[in-house]
């Protein structure tokens, strides 16, 4: 069985090689790989003896946009096409070229809520009026509820990321069969 990588880092060199007993190179077969997601990735194999080999330089992969892709590895001849593998692909961002904050929205909000709560720990007024101007702060109870909500959301994000990285986004199903 062919095991194509499920995760690739944009900006890294990429090399993958395989053989397939049903589709020998000397019979005129060519392997292709396509991934569709935030952009489209097309790779065509080269042959090195008896192996189908895919190579992408660091410059090529640096152009790949980070995100989740649906991918297919297939073999073609002059008259036939056969899909060998279909699976999710996760392209991780190129941290060398990443501009800005790499945290997710949920992580940014959670960090902001924690900063507000930390500051509020030393402030005891929720409402204040001075020279005809009033200031009302969000009650600490409401901030704690929001923080709990965003902590749960962050855990969901982390579990989803783990599923993608470990199982290609597919959660194993348990099936009970009674005869």
Protein Blocks (a to p, Z undefined) as FASTA:
>chain_A
ZZddfbdcehiacddddddfklcfklopacddddddfbccddddddehjaccddddfklm
mmpccdddddddddddfkbccdfbdcdddddddfklpgcjfbdfklmmmmmmmmmmmmmm
mpcbfbdceehiacddddfklmmmmmmmmmmmmmmmmmmmmmmmmnnopacddddddZZ
